[in-house]
Amino acid sequence: MIASFKKSISSLASYKKYWGNDPFATSWNDVLSGIATGKIAMTINGSWTIAGILSINPNTNLRTFAYPVSDNTKETQMRIEPGNNFCVYNTKDTKILSVAKDFFKYLCSVESGEFYAKASNGLTGCTVHVDTIAPLNDITAYTGDAVYNMIAISEFNSEYLTSFNDITAKYLMMDKFDVEAYAKALDVSFRAIAK
C-alpha cells in the first residue's frame, strides 16, 4: 500500500510541467468562468461542475467524457465517487416509519428522478433513464455498459487533512519532488497529531 501511494503521488508530481508558473492562482470560480467563456478547454471534476458552468453561460457548448485509463478506448471507465446518500434509522414509532417510507419512495420514484435531473441539471441517486442535456447524457450513457468504477474514499479528519494538504503542496512545489522525504514528512506530522 505504501509503495502504491508513493507511485501515485510521484505520478501526480510528474505532471508539474503542465501546472503553469502559479498553479494556486486559479480559483474554482476562475475554472468555471474560464470554461463558460471558452478560455479554458477542460477540467477534471464531478457532475456538479456542469450546473456551475451553465449558470455562468447557459449557451456553453459543453460535453463530458470518462477518464481514459489506457490507450485502449474499450477500457475507459466512468469513475463515480460516493456522494450524499440516504440515512436510514430504526424506530418503533409506526407513524414516523410510515412517513419515512413514503418519502423514500417519492425520492426514488421515476417522476422525482426525472424532475431532479431536468430541473437541476444533475445526476439523481435513483435509476432513471431520462434525456436531459448533452453533458449529463454523456455520463448516464455509461450505465448500460456497466463501466462505472466506484472509488472508495477514506477521508482524514480536519487536522490530518490540513497537514496532508500543506505537506503535499509544499513538496509538490519544490524544484525536484523527493517522494521519500515527502512520505517521511507525512509520517512525522501524523505521529505528532496522533499523540
MDAnalysis code that builds the backbone (N, CA, C; Angstrom):
import MDAnalysis as mda
import numpy as np

u = mda.Universe.empty(585, n_residues=195, atom_resindex=np.repeat(np.arange(195), 3), trajectory=True)
u.add_TopologyAttr("name", ["N", "CA", "C"] * 195)
u.add_TopologyAttr("resid", np.arange(1, 196))
u.add_TopologyAttr("resname", ["MET", "ILE", "ALA", "SER", "PHE", "LYS", "LYS", "SER", "ILE", "SER", "SER", "LEU", "ALA", "SER", "TYR", "LYS", "LYS", "TYR", "TRP", "GLY", "ASN", "ASP", "PRO", "PHE", "ALA", "THR", "SER", "TRP", "ASN", "ASP", "VAL", "LEU", "SER", "GLY", "ILE", "ALA", "THR", "GLY", "LYS", "ILE", "ALA", "MET", "THR", "ILE", "ASN", "GLY", "SER", "TRP", "THR", "ILE", "ALA", "GLY", "ILE", "LEU", "SER", "ILE", "ASN", "PRO", "ASN", "THR", "ASN", "LEU", "ARG", "THR", "PHE", "ALA", "TYR", "PRO", "VAL", "SER", "ASP", "ASN", "THR", "LYS", "GLU", "THR", "GLN", "MET", "ARG", "ILE", "GLU", "PRO", "GLY", "ASN", "ASN", "PHE", "CYS", "VAL", "TYR", "ASN", "THR", "LYS", "ASP", "THR", "LYS", "ILE", "LEU", "SER", "VAL", "ALA", "LYS", "ASP", "PHE", "PHE", "LYS", "TYR", "LEU", "CYS", "SER", "VAL", "GLU", "SER", "GLY", "GLU", "PHE", "TYR", "ALA", "LYS", "ALA", "SER", "ASN", "GLY", "LEU", "THR", "GLY", "CYS", "THR", "VAL", "HIS", "VAL", "ASP", "THR", "ILE", "ALA", "PRO", "LEU", "ASN", "ASP", "ILE", "THR", "ALA", "TYR", "THR", "GLY", "ASP", "ALA", "VAL", "TYR", "ASN", "MET", "ILE", "ALA", "ILE", "SER", "GLU", "PHE", "ASN", "SER", "GLU", "TYR", "LEU", "THR", "SER", "PHE", "ASN", "ASP", "ILE", "THR", "ALA", "LYS", "TYR", "LEU", "MET", "MET", "ASP", "LYS", "PHE", "ASP", "VAL", "GLU", "ALA", "TYR", "ALA", "LYS", "ALA", "LEU", "ASP", "VAL", "SER", "PHE", "ARG", "ALA", "ILE", "ALA", "LYS"])
u.atoms.positions = np.array([
    [0.820, -1.196, 0.000],
    [0.000, 0.000, 0.000],
    [0.867, 1.264, 0.000],
    [1.936, 1.256, 0.799],
    [2.819, 2.416, 0.851],
    [3.478, 2.634, -0.504],
    [3.912, 1.544, -1.136],
    [4.535, 1.656, -2.465],
    [3.544, 2.207, -3.478],
    [2.298, 1.773, -3.402],
    [1.269, 2.270, -4.329],
    [1.014, 3.756, -4.112],
    [0.981, 4.178, -2.834],
    [0.787, 5.595, -2.534],
    [1.941, 6.418, -3.103],
    [3.169, 5.966, -2.889],
    [4.334, 6.694, -3.397],
    [4.315, 6.764, -4.916],
    [3.917, 5.674, -5.547],
    [3.831, 5.656, -7.010],
    [2.773, 6.644, -7.495],
    [1.642, 6.680, -6.808],
    [0.545, 7.568, -7.188],
    [0.936, 9.039, -7.051],
    [1.533, 9.413, -5.912],
    [1.897, 10.811, -5.691],
    [3.043, 11.218, -6.608],
    [3.932, 10.277, -6.935],
    [5.020, 10.564, -7.872],
    [4.465, 10.798, -9.270],
    [3.426, 10.053, -9.616],
    [2.771, 10.252, -10.908],
    [2.170, 11.654, -10.978],
    [1.518, 12.088, -9.898],
    [0.971, 13.443, -9.843],
    [2.086, 14.471, -10.021],
    [3.195, 14.270, -9.333],
    [4.318, 15.210, -9.429],
    [4.876, 15.286, -10.843],
    [4.772, 14.213, -11.605],
    [5.319, 14.203, -12.969],
    [4.557, 15.139, -13.909],
    [3.365, 15.542, -13.509],
    [2.576, 16.459, -14.337],
    [2.866, 17.927, -14.036],
    [3.796, 18.182, -13.148],
    [4.077, 19.551, -12.718],
    [4.405, 20.469, -13.891],
    [5.036, 19.952, -14.910],
    [5.417, 20.782, -16.058],
    [4.196, 21.399, -16.752],
    [3.014, 20.847, -16.494],
    [1.795, 21.377, -17.109],
    [1.027, 22.327, -16.188],
    [1.518, 22.549, -14.977],
    [0.768, 23.326, -13.995],
    [0.857, 24.829, -14.194],
    [1.808, 25.319, -14.942],
    [1.985, 26.763, -15.091],
    [2.842, 27.314, -13.973],
    [3.114, 28.604, -14.026],
    [4.015, 29.230, -13.064],
    [3.405, 29.417, -11.688],
    [2.092, 29.544, -11.618],
    [1.428, 29.794, -10.338],
    [0.161, 28.945, -10.247],
    [0.314, 27.645, -9.983],
    [-0.840, 26.749, -10.038],
    [-1.916, 27.026, -8.989],
    [-1.568, 27.742, -7.917],
    [-2.566, 28.033, -6.890],
    [-3.283, 29.365, -7.129],
    [-2.960, 30.021, -8.224],
    [-3.575, 31.315, -8.508],
    [-4.975, 31.172, -9.090],
    [-5.313, 30.002, -9.607],
    [-6.611, 29.794, -10.238],
    [-7.600, 29.237, -9.232],
    [-8.693, 29.967, -9.013],
    [-9.725, 29.505, -8.088],
    [-10.730, 28.637, -8.848],
    [-11.584, 27.953, -8.095],
    [-12.618, 27.132, -8.736],
    [-13.566, 28.013, -9.553],
    [-13.878, 29.204, -9.074],
    [-14.727, 30.115, -9.840],
    [-14.052, 30.537, -11.140],
    [-12.716, 30.693, -11.098],
    [-11.972, 31.005, -12.327],
    [-12.112, 29.879, -13.348],
    [-12.053, 28.645, -12.862],
    [-12.178, 27.485, -13.753],
    [-13.559, 27.466, -14.395],
    [-14.601, 27.596, -13.578],
    [-15.966, 27.578, -14.116],
    [-16.161, 28.690, -15.137],
    [-15.719, 29.896, -14.798],
    [-15.853, 31.032, -15.697],
    [-15.030, 30.829, -16.967],
    [-13.825, 30.289, -16.815],
    [-12.959, 30.054, -17.960],
    [-13.554, 29.074, -18.952],
    [-14.173, 28.019, -18.449],
    [-14.812, 27.053, -19.349],
    [-16.056, 27.667, -19.976],
    [-16.833, 28.384, -19.169],
    [-18.066, 29.003, -19.668],
    [-17.800, 30.016, -20.771],
    [-16.643, 30.660, -20.728],
    [-16.323, 31.684, -21.726],
    [-15.368, 31.183, -22.806],
    [-14.979, 29.913, -22.729],
    [-14.113, 29.338, -23.753],
    [-12.631, 29.613, -23.564],
    [-12.228, 30.181, -22.428],
    [-10.815, 30.452, -22.185],
    [-10.076, 29.239, -21.630],
    [-10.822, 28.302, -21.054],
    [-10.263, 27.051, -20.548],
    [-10.961, 25.911, -21.278],
    [-10.182, 24.939, -21.732],
    [-10.737, 23.856, -22.541],
    [-11.427, 22.776, -21.710],
    [-10.862, 22.425, -20.547],
    [-11.454, 21.332, -19.780],
    [-10.965, 21.354, -18.340],
    [-11.666, 20.583, -17.510],
    [-11.257, 20.363, -16.129],
    [-11.662, 18.956, -15.741],
    [-11.017, 18.430, -14.725],
    [-11.398, 17.121, -14.194],
    [-12.120, 17.371, -12.881],
    [-13.387, 17.000, -12.851],
    [-14.174, 17.198, -11.652],
    [-15.445, 16.388, -11.754],
    [-16.425, 16.699, -10.925],
    [-17.650, 15.923, -10.875],
    [-18.780, 16.521, -11.684],
    [-19.893, 15.807, -11.692],
    [-21.048, 16.212, -12.494],
    [-21.617, 17.560, -12.064],
    [-21.381, 17.958, -10.802],
    [-21.877, 19.245, -10.299],
    [-21.247, 20.426, -11.050],
    [-20.114, 20.171, -11.705],
    [-19.427, 21.208, -12.468],
    [-20.316, 21.744, -13.591],
    [-21.124, 20.863, -14.148],
    [-21.978, 21.227, -15.290],
    [-22.903, 22.381, -14.931],
    [-23.612, 22.251, -13.814],
    [-24.541, 23.312, -13.402],
    [-23.802, 24.616, -13.135],
    [-22.608, 24.535, -12.539],
    [-21.823, 25.744, -12.270],
    [-21.438, 26.479, -13.535],
    [-21.016, 25.735, -14.550],
    [-20.624, 26.351, -15.828],
    [-21.843, 26.946, -16.519],
    [-22.929, 26.182, -16.556],
    [-24.131, 26.653, -17.249],
    [-24.785, 27.829, -16.547],
    [-24.551, 27.985, -15.235],
    [-25.104, 29.142, -14.535],
    [-24.409, 30.432, -14.975],
    [-23.185, 30.302, -15.469],
    [-22.441, 31.470, -15.968],
    [-22.775, 31.740, -17.432],
    [-22.849, 30.674, -18.209],
    [-23.164, 30.812, -19.630],
    [-24.009, 29.615, -20.070],
    [-25.333, 29.777, -20.101],
    [-26.222, 28.660, -20.457],
    [-26.005, 28.146, -21.884],
    [-25.331, 28.927, -22.715],
    [-25.111, 28.521, -24.105],
    [-23.753, 27.873, -24.339],
    [-23.053, 27.548, -23.265],
    [-21.749, 26.903, -23.394],
    [-21.894, 25.569, -24.122],
    [-21.031, 25.336, -25.095],
    [-21.008, 24.048, -25.791],
    [-20.222, 23.084, -24.912],
    [-20.929, 22.359, -24.073],
    [-20.307, 21.573, -23.015],
    [-20.578, 20.092, -23.214],
    [-19.536, 19.290, -23.078],
    [-19.667, 17.829, -23.119],
    [-18.798, 17.231, -22.021],
    [-19.009, 15.960, -21.724],
    [-18.220, 15.275, -20.707],
    [-17.704, 13.955, -21.274],
    [-16.654, 13.431, -20.659],
    [-16.144, 12.125, -21.070],
    [-15.495, 11.437, -19.881],
    [-15.384, 10.137, -19.986],
    [-14.789, 9.334, -18.917],
    [-13.275, 9.441, -18.975],
    [-12.644, 9.156, -17.825],
    [-11.185, 9.152, -17.782],
    [-10.645, 8.039, -18.665],
    [-9.689, 8.355, -19.537],
    [-9.010, 7.262, -20.228],
    [-8.059, 6.578, -19.245],
    [-8.116, 5.264, -19.160],
    [-7.253, 4.544, -18.231],
    [-6.112, 3.828, -18.941],
    [-6.167, 3.818, -20.271],
    [-5.103, 3.223, -21.069],
    [-5.263, 3.737, -22.499],
    [-4.415, 3.259, -23.398],
    [-4.541, 3.638, -24.808],
    [-5.697, 2.913, -25.489],
    [-6.245, 1.907, -24.824],
    [-7.361, 1.144, -25.371],
    [-8.669, 1.791, -24.941],
    [-9.388, 2.389, -25.889],
    [-10.624, 3.107, -25.554],
    [-11.695, 2.188, -24.980],
    [-11.608, 0.887, -25.241],
    [-12.597, -0.049, -24.699],
    [-12.434, -0.235, -23.192],
    [-11.302, 0.185, -22.649],
    [-11.071, 0.064, -21.213],
    [-11.495, 1.312, -20.441],
    [-11.946, 2.324, -21.143],
    [-12.343, 3.578, -20.490],
    [-13.472, 3.322, -19.498],
    [-13.369, 3.954, -18.342],
    [-14.383, 3.786, -17.307],
    [-14.825, 5.142, -16.779],
    [-16.103, 5.242, -16.465],
    [-16.626, 6.431, -15.813],
    [-16.436, 6.241, -14.320],
    [-15.656, 7.108, -13.692],
    [-15.403, 6.990, -12.252],
    [-16.521, 7.663, -11.486],
    [-17.026, 6.992, -10.484],
    [-18.021, 7.611, -9.616],
    [-17.549, 7.485, -8.177],
    [-17.862, 8.485, -7.416],
    [-17.471, 8.506, -6.012],
    [-18.721, 8.550, -5.156],
    [-18.632, 8.004, -3.959],
    [-19.801, 8.085, -3.080],
    [-20.166, 9.540, -2.819],
    [-21.412, 9.841, -2.904],
    [-21.865, 11.206, -2.647],
    [-22.769, 11.228, -1.434],
    [-23.748, 12.099, -1.470],
    [-24.709, 12.158, -0.373],
    [-25.683, 11.002, -0.520],
    [-25.849, 10.243, 0.524],
    [-26.728, 9.081, 0.472],
    [-27.867, 9.227, 1.467],
    [-28.836, 8.331, 1.340],
    [-29.957, 8.341, 2.263],
    [-29.511, 7.851, 3.637],
    [-30.124, 8.379, 4.652],
    [-29.851, 7.941, 6.019],
    [-31.060, 7.139, 6.491],
    [-30.823, 5.943, 6.966],
    [-31.905, 5.078, 7.435],
    [-31.704, 4.829, 8.923],
    [-32.772, 4.905, 9.692],
    [-32.661, 4.626, 11.113],
    [-33.831, 3.753, 11.540],
    [-33.701, 3.152, 12.685],
    [-34.717, 2.240, 13.186],
    [-35.580, 2.957, 14.223],
    [-36.874, 2.772, 14.115],
    [-37.784, 3.367, 15.091],
    [-38.959, 2.427, 15.326],
    [-39.504, 2.493, 16.505],
    [-40.703, 1.698, 16.815],
    [-41.973, 2.516, 16.571],
    [-41.786, 3.808, 16.268],
    [-42.926, 4.684, 16.011],
    [-43.422, 4.417, 14.589],
    [-44.546, 3.730, 14.465],
    [-45.048, 3.324, 13.149],
    [-45.442, 4.517, 12.276],
    [-45.883, 5.609, 12.895],
    [-46.255, 6.783, 12.101],
    [-45.014, 7.392, 11.435],
    [-43.927, 7.545, 12.217],
    [-42.687, 8.100, 11.660],
    [-42.132, 7.175, 10.585],
    [-42.172, 5.880, 10.847],
    [-41.669, 4.900, 9.890],
    [-42.472, 4.947, 8.592],
    [-43.773, 5.082, 8.697],
    [-44.636, 5.149, 7.518],
    [-44.335, 6.388, 6.682],
    [-44.177, 7.538, 7.354],
    [-43.858, 8.786, 6.649],
    [-42.475, 8.681, 5.980],
    [-41.518, 8.099, 6.700],
    [-40.170, 7.944, 6.149],
    [-40.178, 7.054, 4.915],
    [-40.941, 5.973, 4.976],
    [-41.024, 5.066, 3.817],
    [-41.675, 5.757, 2.628],
    [-42.731, 6.505, 2.877],
    [-43.405, 7.218, 1.787],
    [-42.470, 8.261, 1.152],
    [-41.738, 8.969, 2.006],
    [-40.806, 9.981, 1.490],
    [-39.695, 9.326, 0.677],
    [-39.175, 8.205, 1.172],
    [-38.135, 7.460, 0.456],
    [-38.653, 7.002, -0.903],
    [-39.874, 6.471, -0.945],
    [-40.468, 6.022, -2.214],
    [-40.591, 7.195, -3.183],
    [-40.996, 8.361, -2.651],
    [-41.120, 9.546, -3.503],
    [-39.756, 9.951, -4.068],
    [-38.719, 10.018, -3.193],
    [-37.388, 10.422, -3.650],
    [-36.843, 9.478, -4.715],
    [-37.170, 8.209, -4.618],
    [-36.641, 7.207, -5.544],
    [-37.590, 6.910, -6.694],
    [-38.653, 7.660, -6.815],
    [-39.602, 7.415, -7.903],
    [-39.045, 7.937, -9.220],
    [-39.540, 7.381, -10.296],
    [-39.141, 7.830, -11.635],
    [-39.477, 9.307, -11.808],
    [-40.661, 9.705, -11.366],
    [-41.085, 11.099, -11.518],
    [-40.137, 12.050, -10.796],
    [-39.783, 11.711, -9.554],
    [-38.881, 12.566, -8.780],
    [-37.503, 12.622, -9.436],
    [-36.994, 11.464, -9.856],
    [-35.686, 11.416, -10.503],
    [-35.641, 12.219, -11.784],
    [-36.677, 12.097, -12.594],
    [-36.735, 12.839, -13.852],
    [-36.828, 14.338, -13.587],
    [-37.659, 14.726, -12.619],
    [-37.792, 16.143, -12.293],
    [-36.453, 16.714, -11.832],
    [-35.776, 16.000, -10.928],
    [-34.496, 16.476, -10.411],
    [-33.473, 16.609, -11.534],
    [-33.387, 15.587, -12.386],
    [-32.400, 15.609, -13.466],
    [-32.621, 16.802, -14.390],
    [-33.853, 17.064, -14.718],
    [-34.152, 18.156, -15.655],
    [-34.065, 19.527, -14.987],
    [-34.586, 19.654, -13.774],
    [-34.638, 20.958, -13.108],
    [-33.277, 21.410, -12.590],
    [-32.435, 20.462, -12.187],
    [-31.167, 20.854, -11.568],
    [-29.962, 20.624, -12.459],
    [-30.178, 20.017, -13.638],
    [-29.052, 19.618, -14.478],
    [-28.067, 18.779, -13.675],
    [-28.613, 17.833, -12.912],
    [-27.777, 16.987, -12.068],
    [-28.129, 15.525, -12.201],
    [-27.256, 14.688, -11.643],
    [-27.498, 13.247, -11.638],
    [-28.320, 12.883, -10.418],
    [-29.205, 11.937, -10.580],
    [-30.051, 11.521, -9.476],
    [-29.415, 10.351, -8.728],
    [-29.910, 10.110, -7.543],
    [-29.449, 8.972, -6.759],
    [-30.241, 7.717, -7.056],
    [-31.215, 7.810, -7.956],
    [-32.015, 6.643, -8.306],
    [-31.870, 6.357, -9.802],
    [-32.215, 5.154, -10.175],
    [-32.039, 4.729, -11.562],
    [-33.221, 5.193, -12.401],
    [-32.978, 6.202, -13.210],
    [-33.971, 6.664, -14.175],
    [-33.252, 6.898, -15.492],
    [-33.937, 6.675, -16.549],
    [-33.372, 6.923, -17.870],
    [-34.123, 8.111, -18.454],
    [-33.491, 9.253, -18.369],
    [-34.143, 10.481, -18.814],
    [-33.175, 11.258, -19.705],
    [-33.697, 11.781, -20.784],
    [-32.890, 12.590, -21.696],
    [-32.868, 14.011, -21.147],
    [-31.687, 14.476, -20.752],
    [-31.594, 15.822, -20.192],
    [-30.752, 16.687, -21.121],
    [-29.570, 17.053, -20.695],
    [-28.680, 17.876, -21.513],
    [-27.473, 17.033, -21.904],
    [-26.816, 17.426, -22.975],
    [-25.734, 16.623, -23.553],
    [-24.669, 16.156, -22.556],
    [-24.112, 17.045, -21.711],
    [-23.059, 16.560, -20.820],
    [-23.531, 15.520, -19.800],
    [-24.781, 15.642, -19.329],
    [-25.304, 14.628, -18.412],
    [-25.636, 13.343, -19.159],
    [-26.132, 13.478, -20.366],
    [-26.403, 12.290, -21.180],
    [-25.110, 11.527, -21.469],
    [-24.002, 12.262, -21.627],
    [-22.702, 11.610, -21.828],
    [-22.367, 10.708, -20.645],
    [-22.640, 11.195, -19.437],
    [-22.322, 10.442, -18.223],
    [-23.249, 9.241, -18.077],
    [-24.550, 9.476, -18.203],
    [-25.509, 8.391, -17.981],
    [-25.461, 7.344, -19.077],
    [-24.858, 7.660, -20.215],
    [-24.730, 6.671, -21.290],
    [-23.882, 5.483, -20.865],
    [-23.040, 5.668, -19.869],
    [-22.166, 4.582, -19.428],
    [-22.896, 3.532, -18.601],
    [-24.057, 3.860, -18.043],
    [-24.720, 2.924, -17.134],
    [-25.083, 1.620, -17.825],
    [-25.532, 1.691, -19.053],
    [-25.934, 0.480, -19.770],
    [-24.775, -0.456, -20.052],
    [-23.588, 0.081, -20.160],
    [-22.416, -0.737, -20.438],
    [-21.721, -1.208, -19.170],
    [-22.236, -0.792, -18.013],
    [-21.685, -1.205, -16.719],
    [-20.186, -0.962, -16.627],
    [-19.753, 0.211, -17.026],
    [-18.332, 0.539, -16.954],
    [-18.045, 1.600, -15.894],
    [-18.912, 1.666, -14.897],
    [-18.645, 2.556, -13.780],
    [-17.595, 1.928, -12.872],
    [-16.774, 2.749, -12.292],
    [-15.740, 2.291, -11.374],
    [-15.923, 3.054, -10.073],
    [-16.442, 2.393, -9.052],
    [-16.691, 3.055, -7.770],
    [-15.381, 3.274, -7.033],
    [-15.158, 4.478, -6.609],
    [-13.946, 4.824, -5.880],
    [-14.258, 4.791, -4.392],
    [-13.465, 4.059, -3.660],
    [-13.644, 4.043, -2.205],
    [-12.898, 5.240, -1.631],
    [-13.563, 6.004, -0.813],
    [-12.954, 7.213, -0.267],
    [-12.836, 7.092, 1.247],
    [-11.646, 7.296, 1.748],
    [-11.429, 7.402, 3.186],
    [-10.891, 8.800, 3.434],
    [-11.585, 9.568, 4.224],
    [-11.164, 10.939, 4.453],
    [-10.528, 11.095, 5.828],
    [-9.544, 11.981, 5.894],
    [-8.921, 12.327, 7.161],
    [-9.851, 13.251, 7.933],
    [-9.649, 13.320, 9.256],
    [-10.347, 14.385, 9.975],
    [-9.649, 15.698, 9.611],
    [-10.181, 16.816, 10.048],
    [-9.686, 18.114, 9.574],
    [-8.216, 18.364, 9.895],
    [-7.750, 17.921, 11.067],
    [-6.357, 18.168, 11.431],
    [-5.401, 17.385, 10.528],
    [-5.708, 16.122, 10.272],
    [-4.872, 15.313, 9.379],
    [-4.958, 15.825, 7.939],
    [-6.164, 16.199, 7.524],
    [-6.348, 16.678, 6.151],
    [-5.570, 17.973, 5.918],
    [-5.605, 18.894, 6.878],
    [-4.843, 20.138, 6.758],
    [-3.355, 19.832, 6.644],
    [-2.874, 18.937, 7.487],
    [-1.469, 18.554, 7.453],
    [-1.117, 17.917, 6.107],
    [-1.959, 16.994, 5.662],
    [-1.727, 16.307, 4.384],
    [-1.666, 17.317, 3.238],
    [-2.644, 18.216, 3.183],
    [-2.687, 19.204, 2.100],
    [-1.484, 20.142, 2.140],
    [-1.127, 20.613, 3.328],
    [0.002, 21.539, 3.454],
    [1.314, 20.885, 3.034],
    [1.545, 19.680, 3.521],
    [2.800, 18.986, 3.196],
    [2.837, 18.602, 1.724],
    [1.714, 18.139, 1.198],
    [1.666, 17.759, -0.219],
    [1.954, 18.966, -1.103],
    [1.311, 20.090, -0.830],
    [1.557, 21.301, -1.627],
    [3.013, 21.736, -1.525],
    [3.565, 21.716, -0.319],
    [4.958, 22.139, -0.111],
    [5.920, 21.293, -0.950],
    [5.779, 19.974, -0.875],
    [6.710, 19.098, -1.575],
    [6.481, 19.078, -3.086],
    [5.244, 19.200, -3.511],
    [4.980, 19.228, -4.953],
    [5.504, 20.510, -5.599],
    [5.596, 21.578, -4.817],
    [6.057, 22.846, -5.377],
    [7.581, 22.980, -5.365],
    [8.288, 22.026, -4.774],
    [9.750, 22.079, -4.790],
    [10.261, 21.819, -6.208],
    [11.477, 22.308, -6.490],
    [12.043, 22.121, -7.829],
    [12.101, 20.654, -8.231],
    [12.462, 19.805, -7.254],
    [12.508, 18.373, -7.526],
    [11.704, 17.662, -6.450],
    [10.774, 16.804, -6.870],
    [9.926, 16.094, -5.912],
    [10.667, 14.880, -5.366],
    [10.840, 14.840, -4.046],
    [11.511, 13.739, -3.362],
    [10.443, 12.951, -2.600],
    [10.003, 11.840, -3.183],
    [8.895, 11.087, -2.611],
    [9.239, 10.520, -1.233],
    [10.498, 10.139, -1.015],
    [10.874, 9.584, 0.282],
    [10.826, 10.658, 1.366],
    [11.342, 11.848, 1.071],
    [11.294, 12.952, 2.037],
    [9.844, 13.365, 2.298],
    [9.041, 13.353, 1.257],
    [7.618, 13.688, 1.377],
    [6.911, 12.703, 2.302],
    [7.120, 11.411, 2.077],
    [6.477, 10.381, 2.897],
    [6.935, 10.486, 4.352],
    [8.215, 10.767, 4.553],
    [8.740, 10.903, 5.917],
    [8.106, 12.110, 6.612],
    [7.946, 13.211, 5.890],
    [7.321, 14.414, 6.470],
    [5.877, 14.123, 6.882],
    [5.161, 13.365, 6.060],
    [3.794, 12.978, 6.423],
    [3.799, 12.121, 7.687],
    [4.706, 11.139, 7.745],
    [4.790, 10.266, 8.920],
    [5.040, 11.070, 10.196],
    [5.992, 12.004, 10.134],
    [6.341, 12.813, 11.297],
    [5.130, 13.651, 11.734],
    [4.472, 14.262, 10.782],
    [3.332, 15.117, 11.091],
    [2.169, 14.292, 11.669],
    [1.868, 13.158, 11.045],
    [0.753, 12.336, 11.508],
    [1.019, 11.760, 12.891],
    [2.264, 11.386, 13.177],
    [2.601, 10.883, 14.510],
    [2.409, 11.979, 15.566],
    [2.803, 13.190, 15.215],
    [2.649, 14.307, 16.155],
    [1.168, 14.581, 16.444],
    [0.338, 14.467, 15.434],
    [-1.088, 14.700, 15.622],
    [-1.698, 13.586, 16.494],
    [-1.230, 12.363, 16.281],
    [-1.782, 11.208, 16.998],
    [-1.459, 11.215, 18.494],
    [-0.419, 11.955, 18.891],
    [-0.020, 11.967, 20.306],
    [-1.016, 12.706, 21.166],
])
